[in-house]
């Protein structure tokens, strides 16, 4: 059983956490593999330059082979020339690494279990702000003693998202976007009862 608190940091109840999700063995090599794939997928991979096959011109030999006193040249596309091609330059590519769904799900369980073991997992009955004011959220933040925290919402909430936008160290995401990297990158993870129920249904 885990303690459930409200925004005032008062205990308002308890919730049962499934052992298969919040009590699994943490394997660093699995977390590393999934985080590496997550960061690689963020890379755009659009860097590009022109190779010899893309440079305009260069079909004719610039000058004869011998007798001019200059170095031999066969094309104006040479990387040695100003305006020529680039040697071994970047071309558009995908940096994505393949990670199967089973491994991703296992890593998510490990990340959540690790936060629970470190006592860095805080469960609230709900997160609600009546207006999108940073001042209102800072009151909640101080009462819960949040520093570098990941707040997971059951669904989109403009008031919470706008109120936390300018607060350093606070990251707000929806439960459908929950990932291993954001969990590990946060000192504290804030889940609501609704999010817990969704995760236990989704990950079992």
ZIRA-V882490 format. One record per run of one state. SS is the DSSP state (~ for helix, > for strand, _ for the rest). FROM is the first residue (numbers start at 1). LEN is the number of residues. If there is no record, write none. Layout:
# ZIRA-V882490
ss,from,len
SS,FROM,LEN
SS,FROM,LEN
This chain:
# ZIRA-V882490
ss,from,len
_,1,1
>,2,4
_,6,5
>,11,5
_,16,3
~,19,4
_,23,5
~,28,15
_,43,58
~,101,17
_,118,3
>,121,4
_,125,9
~,134,11
_,145,4
>,149,5
_,154,4
~,158,7
_,165,5
>,170,5
~,175,3
_,178,2
~,180,6
_,186,2
>,188,5
~,193,11
_,204,1
